[in-house]
Amino acid sequence: MPFAASPALIRRTDRWFVRCGTPTMIEGYGFATHVLPRMLPALTVVALASLAWLVTLRPAGSSRWIVLAAVMAAAVAVWAALALFVRRLPRFSRTATVVVLCLYAGLPGMVPLLQLAVDGAVTPPGGRVVGLLGFVIFFAAVFGVTLLATVYGFGGLLRRAARHALHDLGNSVHILGRALPTMLFVTLFLFFTGELWQAMNRLAWWRLGLIVVLFAAITVLAAAARLRDEISRVEQDLTPPMLTAACRNTPLAGVPITELTSDDAVQATPLNGRQARNLLLVLATRQLVQAMIVGLALFVFFLILGLIVVTPGTAEQWIGAPPVPSVLLPGLPVALLRNATLFAAFGSMYFSVTSMRDSEERREFFAPIIDEIERILAVRAVYLAVRETVQPTPLRNRAD
């Protein structure tokens, strides 16, 4: 009897993609069918939180804090209830979509009207026009951020990043034992450069933050270039044994791969731009988490090294003036903290890029990350093939 998948199997696989932080792999992934329903809990919490903002404008008193706590508790309860509800209702009708969008668009005007009803006057900070414009900008920004986070599965990515961070911390001795010697060989002697200490003594923290962001952007660009090669390689290797291994511990574990195709391999479906960007986020998040572990170790190392080697007299001689003390850590010169931050950011970027290209470090550090991407692509290939076997049934009850 030919294999025929059930709609429930497709729904479970859809949820598996969401948990992996790759919801764009869901076939037919769209705004009304998948994105807006999953945005609903967050948008509702924002609407209820605006009521909490109104409470804070009222005169101080014990009842004020009771009402504020009640509003926040109600927001959390509604978010939890809607999150469970959305799991059973991933598709909005056209009417429901329009109603939700209109209600949210009306929030910037509803909040001042509620304040008028409660206090008898609309007194947003900065005046009525400026206050209303501020509400519009705030709610529009929240909608945009929530939309991006939902489309690309930031929630799943953050949960996976937290698990990977804990794993890397537990495996930090192994990672640092392989990474630190190379990093120190590249950066150690530059640390004792007087001109650099002068520059770091004058450099503002926000400028140093931009440098760190620049190093992170280089890491992401390197990952993007590498990802294209890896996707092409995986799409040419979708053999039944490889697909069977990839589907283990997924909803598609029991699917007979050989019955899905008459060829020796399942045909790969090209990724669209949104799916490629989603996979890049998965790869970049994993790379940056690993780089943060290395960067933290480098920061601590250079901080200790600077305290031991660079005495206050030496620092003053290099800088040409007494070093500026740190505000948060008065016993440390700010130039030392900035130098340690700079070399930690550079070293972590160098480690990430090297791990993609050096054969030995690639096998040790980058290959496990690519294995995750390969698995997602393989499961997607089986998922698309399985969808072709589903009997045509109404999809109104599909869950995301």
TIGU-228264 format. One record per residue (C-alpha): x, y, z; residue in one letter; residue number from 0. Coordinates in Angstrom, 3 decimals. Layout:
N
         xx         yy         zz   r     k
          X          Y          Z   A   NUM
...
// end
This chain:
400
         xx         yy         zz   r     k
      0.000      0.000      0.000   M     0
      1.528      3.404     -0.994   P     1
      2.607      5.653      1.834   F     2
      0.137      8.443      2.650   A     3
      0.938     11.056      5.280   A     4
     -1.653     12.448      7.641   S     5
     -2.260     16.183      8.130   P     6
     -1.264     15.693     11.783   A     7
      2.220     14.611     10.675   L     8
      2.562     17.787      8.632   I     9
      1.414     19.897     11.585   R    10
      3.959     18.281     13.904   R    11
      6.717     18.889     11.364   T    12
      5.636     22.529     11.030   D    13
      6.010     22.927     14.789   R    14
      9.410     21.229     14.636   W    15
     10.614     23.875     12.178   F    16
      9.326     26.602     14.504   V    17
     11.191     25.100     17.470   R    18
     14.376     24.960     15.380   C    19
     14.095     28.679     14.640   G    20
     13.425     28.084     10.927   T    21
      9.683     28.692     10.457   P    22
     10.237     29.876      6.868   T    23
     10.801     26.231      5.889   M    24
      7.046     25.649      6.344   I    25
      5.401     25.287      2.955   E    26
      2.913     28.078      2.264   G    27
      4.411     30.219      5.024   Y    28
      2.573     33.525      4.827   G    29
      1.516     36.543      6.828   F    30
     -2.150     35.634      7.416   A    31
     -1.622     31.873      7.601   T    32
      1.307     31.704     10.014   H    33
      2.917     35.029     10.947   V    34
      0.047     37.180     12.231   L    35
     -1.486     34.430     14.441   P    36
      1.874     33.911     16.145   R    37
      2.264     37.674     16.550   M    38
     -1.105     37.950     18.305   L    39
      0.109     37.105     21.873   P    40
      2.917     39.685     21.718   A    41
      0.670     42.392     20.241   L    42
     -1.962     41.736     22.899   T    43
      0.633     42.069     25.654   V    44
      1.711     45.423     24.182   V    45
     -1.913     46.599     24.205   A    46
     -2.354     45.592     27.854   L    47
      1.032     47.065     28.792   A    48
     -0.183     50.422     27.468   S    49
     -2.840     50.266     30.192   L    50
     -0.045     49.816     32.705   A    51
      1.530     52.989     31.309   W    52
     -1.700     54.831     32.048   L    53
     -1.623     53.551     35.625   V    54
      1.863     55.015     36.125   T    55
      0.546     58.484     35.190   L    56
     -1.971     58.473     38.005   R    57
     -1.117     60.009     41.393   P    58
      1.014     57.856     43.647   A    59
     -0.696     55.651     46.180   G    60
     -0.988     52.094     47.364   S    61
     -3.905     51.398     44.999   S    62
     -1.760     52.478     42.048   R    63
      0.714     49.657     42.563   W    64
     -2.060     47.131     43.133   I    65
     -3.716     48.096     39.840   V    66
     -0.364     48.053     38.050   L    67
      0.426     44.570     39.348   A    68
     -3.038     43.361     38.349   A    69
     -2.637     44.729     34.819   V    70
      0.782     43.102     34.372   M    71
     -0.484     39.783     35.764   A    72
     -3.428     39.936     33.363   A    73
     -1.033     40.628     30.474   A    74
      1.044     37.556     31.299   V    75
     -2.064     35.373     31.697   A    76
     -3.532     36.557     28.398   V    77
     -0.217     35.973     26.630   W    78
     -0.066     32.376     27.920   A    79
     -3.692     31.697     26.946   A    80
     -3.262     33.151     23.461   L    81
     -0.028     31.213     22.940   A    82
     -1.940     27.964     23.549   L    83
     -4.822     29.166     21.387   F    84
     -2.551     30.043     18.463   V    85
     -1.132     26.510     18.438   R    86
     -4.615     25.315     17.445   R    87
     -5.426     28.149     15.039   L    88
     -2.573     29.020     12.649   P    89
     -4.769     30.518      9.931   R    90
     -6.761     33.756     10.067   F    91
     -9.528     34.550      7.642   S    92
     -9.360     37.773      5.665   R    93
    -11.916     39.342      8.012   T    94
    -10.001     38.300     11.144   A    95
     -6.762     39.647      9.678   T    96
     -8.326     43.022      8.912   V    97
     -9.927     43.222     12.380   V    98
     -6.659     42.450     14.198   V    99
     -4.680     44.968     12.125   L   100
     -7.327     47.686     12.539   C   101
     -7.519     47.170     16.296   L   102
     -3.767     47.415     16.642   Y   103
     -3.592     50.448     14.346   A   104
     -6.164     52.140     16.566   G   105
     -4.157     51.652     19.778   L   106
     -2.216     54.975     19.511   P   107
     -5.549     56.799     19.602   G   108
     -7.240     54.498     22.120   M   109
     -4.639     55.097     24.843   V   110
     -5.147     58.911     24.995   P   111
     -8.930     58.380     24.865   L   112
     -8.729     55.995     27.812   L   113
     -6.660     58.543     29.697   Q   114
     -9.286     61.187     28.895   L   115
    -12.022     58.920     30.233   A   116
    -10.086     58.159     33.421   V   117
     -8.454     61.496     34.253   D   118
    -10.601     63.932     32.324   G   119
     -7.636     65.318     30.394   A   120
     -5.216     64.084     27.790   V   121
     -1.748     65.108     28.946   T   122
      0.843     62.952     27.198   P   123
      4.450     63.985     27.751   P   124
      5.428     66.819     25.378   G   125
      1.882     67.861     24.533   G   126
     -0.993     66.282     22.682   R   127
      0.451     66.249     19.141   V   128
      3.929     65.153     20.184   V   129
      2.474     62.557     22.555   G   130
      0.181     61.100     19.887   L   131
      3.065     60.969     17.400   L   132
      5.160     59.220     20.032   G   133
      2.427     56.606     20.506   F   134
      2.242     56.027     16.735   V   135
      6.011     55.597     16.421   I   136
      6.166     53.300     19.447   F   137
      3.380     50.962     18.309   F   138
      4.685     50.932     14.726   A   139
      8.186     50.041     15.930   A   140
      6.818     47.266     18.161   V   141
      4.823     45.867     15.232   F   142
      7.869     45.932     12.937   G   143
     10.162     44.260     15.467   V   144
      7.533     41.635     16.324   T   145
      6.966     40.962     12.625   L   146
     10.665     40.360     11.942   L   147
     11.066     38.264     15.086   A   148
      8.096     36.099     14.140   T   149
      8.947     35.697     10.454   V   150
     12.468     34.497     11.201   Y   151
     11.727     32.621     14.416   G   152
     13.838     34.700     16.817   F   153
     12.243     32.956     19.793   G   154
     13.447     29.542     18.633   G   155
     16.840     30.971     17.705   L   156
     17.282     32.510     21.153   L   157
     16.317     29.275     22.906   R   158
     18.774     27.315     20.783   R   159
     21.455     29.975     21.355   A   160
     20.970     29.684     25.123   A   161
     21.330     25.881     24.955   R   162
     24.426     26.187     22.787   H   163
     25.914     28.784     25.137   A   164
     25.493     26.414     28.078   L   165
     27.029     23.586     26.041   H   166
     29.967     25.756     24.959   D   167
     30.538     26.920     28.524   L   168
     30.635     23.288     29.648   G   169
     33.015     22.550     26.778   N   170
     34.955     25.790     27.201   S   171
     38.190     24.121     28.344   V   172
     38.360     22.179     25.084   H   173
     37.385     25.180     22.929   I   174
     39.775     27.593     24.625   L   175
     42.597     25.064     24.669   G   176
     42.416     24.894     20.882   R   177
     41.586     28.534     20.169   A   178
     43.598     30.648     22.621   L   179
     47.162     29.765     21.540   P   180
     46.486     30.884     17.963   T   181
     44.629     34.001     19.071   M   182
     47.409     35.046     21.442   L   183
     50.066     34.524     18.781   F   184
     48.207     36.934     16.516   V   185
     47.309     39.600     19.091   T   186
     49.716     39.434     22.049   L   187
     52.465     41.774     20.822   F   188
     50.007     44.374     19.548   L   189
     48.664     44.661     23.099   F   190
     51.923     46.355     24.205   F   191
     51.764     49.169     21.645   T   192
     51.931     52.649     23.176   G   193
     50.016     54.295     20.324   E   194
     47.148     51.881     20.828   L   195
     46.993     52.692     24.528   W   196
     46.865     56.390     23.675   Q   197
     43.991     55.805     21.248   A   198
     42.059     53.627     23.703   M   199
     42.504     56.205     26.480   N   200
     40.692     58.784     24.332   R   201
     38.235     56.552     22.465   L   202
     34.618     56.784     23.639   A   203
     32.843     53.591     24.610   W   204
     30.183     54.038     21.930   W   205
     32.891     54.182     19.250   R   206
     34.434     51.005     20.638   L   207
     30.972     49.446     20.544   G   208
     30.754     50.259     16.824   L   209
     34.082     48.492     16.296   I   210
     32.752     45.395     18.061   V   211
     29.623     45.508     15.863   V   212
     31.871     45.800     12.792   L   213
     33.792     42.670     13.797   F   214
     30.491     40.849     14.351   A   215
     29.295     41.964     10.903   A   216
     32.463     40.560      9.313   I   217
     31.763     37.243     11.042   T   218
     28.203     37.202      9.675   V   219
     29.380     38.072      6.142   L   220
     31.940     35.276      6.248   A   221
     29.229     32.876      7.424   A   222
     26.941     34.017      4.588   A   223
     29.610     33.334      1.977   A   224
     30.250     29.903      3.427   R   225
     26.554     29.079      3.732   L   226
     25.996     29.291     -0.026   R   227
     28.639     26.629     -0.648   D   228
     27.232     24.376      2.059   E   229
     23.660     24.609      0.738   I   230
     24.811     23.674     -2.766   S   231
     26.737     20.696     -1.403   R   232
     23.846     19.405      0.724   V   233
     21.325     19.717     -2.113   E   234
     23.456     17.352     -4.184   Q   235
     23.663     14.710     -1.454   D   236
     20.038     14.004     -0.521   L   237
     20.391     10.217     -0.641   T   238
     17.985      7.943      1.307   P   239
     20.566      6.959      3.979   P   240
     21.449     10.606      4.586   M   241
     17.755     11.600      4.792   L   242
     16.898      8.716      7.120   T   243
     19.690      9.735      9.505   A   244
     18.608     13.389      9.409   A   245
     14.976     12.557     10.232   C   246
     15.797     10.680     13.422   R   247
     14.183     12.245     16.513   N   248
     11.907     14.352     14.306   T   249
      8.218     13.889     13.454   P   250
      9.335     12.366     10.129   L   251
     11.375      9.594     11.764   A   252
      9.053      6.783     10.632   G   253
      8.633      7.931      7.030   V   254
      9.750      5.350      4.425   P   255
     12.199      7.473      2.424   I   256
     12.513      5.021     -0.461   T   257
      8.781      5.247     -1.209   E   258
      8.916      9.017     -1.672   L   259
     10.962      8.945     -4.863   T   260
     11.729      6.591     -7.703   S   261
     15.258      7.964     -8.043   D   262
     18.287      7.360     -5.856   D   263
     17.833     10.717     -4.142   A   264
     15.073     13.153     -3.261   V   265
     15.034     16.166     -5.527   Q   266
     15.975     19.365     -3.725   A   267
     13.692     22.392     -3.952   T   268
     15.646     25.669     -4.219   P   269
     15.422     28.019     -1.247   L   270
     13.852     31.412     -1.647   N   271
     15.508     34.540     -0.278   G   272
     13.625     34.515      3.017   R   273
     14.545     30.878      3.689   Q   274
     18.212     31.532      2.895   A   275
     18.239     34.490      5.290   R   276
     16.619     32.338      7.973   N   277
     19.366     29.712      7.634   L   278
     21.967     32.485      7.740   L   279
     20.483     33.646     11.061   L   280
     20.780     30.098     12.410   V   281
     24.410     29.866     11.319   L   282
     25.338     33.388     12.406   A   283
     23.703     32.984     15.819   T   284
     25.611     29.767     16.448   R   285
     28.882     31.303     15.282   Q   286
     28.440     34.427     17.396   L   287
     27.630     32.407     20.518   V   288
     30.796     30.390     20.067   Q   289
     32.754     33.586     19.374   A   290
     31.397     35.169     22.571   M   291
     32.820     32.313     24.645   I   292
     36.250     32.807     23.065   V   293
     35.953     36.602     23.347   G   294
     35.097     36.437     27.049   L   295
     38.157     34.282     27.725   A   296
     40.376     36.666     25.738   L   297
     38.986     39.662     27.625   F   298
     39.771     38.079     30.998   V   299
     43.237     37.044     29.818   F   300
     44.229     40.507     28.549   F   301
     42.751     42.144     31.628   L   302
     44.890     39.966     33.913   I   303
     47.939     40.383     31.665   L   304
     47.569     44.166     31.699   G   305
     47.283     44.277     35.483   L   306
     50.463     42.208     35.842   I   307
     52.688     43.747     33.167   V   308
     51.469     47.318     32.563   V   309
     52.176     49.247     35.757   T   310
     50.639     52.704     36.296   P   311
     53.992     54.302     35.439   G   312
     54.278     52.355     32.196   T   313
     50.705     53.196     31.234   A   314
     51.358     56.893     31.919   E   315
     54.524     56.787     29.806   Q   316
     52.696     55.165     26.873   W   317
     49.664     57.439     27.079   I   318
     51.615     60.641     27.787   G   319
     49.355     61.557     30.697   A   320
     47.916     59.864     33.776   P   321
     45.524     57.135     32.604   P   322
     41.834     57.873     33.010   V   323
     40.342     55.593     35.707   P   324
     37.254     53.545     34.982   S   325
     33.994     54.828     36.470   V   326
     32.638     51.358     37.266   L   327
     36.008     49.888     38.326   L   328
     38.010     52.799     39.785   P   329
     41.085     50.653     40.349   G   330
     41.480     49.932     36.630   L   331
     42.507     52.358     33.868   P   332
     39.858     52.722     31.204   V   333
     42.502     52.209     28.504   A   334
     43.129     48.677     29.806   L   335
     39.432     47.794     29.730   L   336
     39.055     49.149     26.202   R   337
     42.193     47.400     24.990   N   338
     40.976     44.104     26.431   A   339
     37.579     44.613     24.782   T   340
     39.151     45.452     21.415   L   341
     41.444     42.419     21.364   F   342
     38.687     40.131     22.610   A   343
     36.411     41.256     19.758   A   344
     39.166     40.942     17.155   F   345
     40.298     37.565     18.477   G   346
     36.786     36.107     18.505   S   347
     36.212     37.308     14.929   M   348
     39.538     35.822     13.811   Y   349
     38.633     32.540     15.493   F   350
     35.221     32.383     13.799   S   351
     36.588     33.101     10.318   V   352
     39.513     30.712     10.747   T   353
     37.237     27.920     11.962   S   354
     35.362     28.123      8.650   M   355
     38.464     27.765      6.463   R   356
     41.237     25.938      8.285   D   357
     40.694     22.206      7.699   S   358
     41.526     21.071     11.240   E   359
     39.623     23.822     13.049   E   360
     36.720     23.460     10.605   R   361
     36.371     19.793     11.544   R   362
     36.595     20.639     15.231   E   363
     34.417     23.759     15.536   F   364
     32.555     24.562     12.307   F   365
     31.446     21.113     11.160   A   366
     29.010     20.593     14.093   P   367
     27.353     23.916     13.235   I   368
     27.019     22.962      9.568   I   369
     25.549     19.612     10.608   D   370
     22.562     21.496     12.035   E   371
     22.029     23.313      8.733   I   372
     22.364     20.047      6.803   E   373
     19.770     18.395      9.006   R   374
     17.259     21.196      8.528   I   375
     17.714     21.082      4.748   L   376
     17.382     17.294      4.688   A   377
     14.236     17.315      6.841   V   378
     12.798     20.012      4.586   R   379
     13.383     17.849      1.500   A   380
     11.561     14.912      3.114   V   381
      8.837     17.240      4.414   Y   382
      8.119     18.594      0.924   L   383
      8.032     15.071     -0.486   A   384
      5.707     13.892      2.293   V   385
      3.306     16.780      1.653   R   386
      2.715     15.405     -1.821   E   387
      1.302     12.217     -0.299   T   388
     -1.240     13.925      1.985   V   389
     -4.833     13.248      0.982   Q   390
     -6.738     16.418      0.017   P   391
     -8.592     17.318      3.210   T   392
     -9.822     20.641      4.614   P   393
     -6.956     22.514      6.256   L   394
     -9.020     24.827      8.464   R   395
     -7.850     23.024     11.593   N   396
     -4.149     23.061     10.807   R   397
     -1.960     24.084     13.761   A   398
      1.206     26.058     13.378   D   399
// end
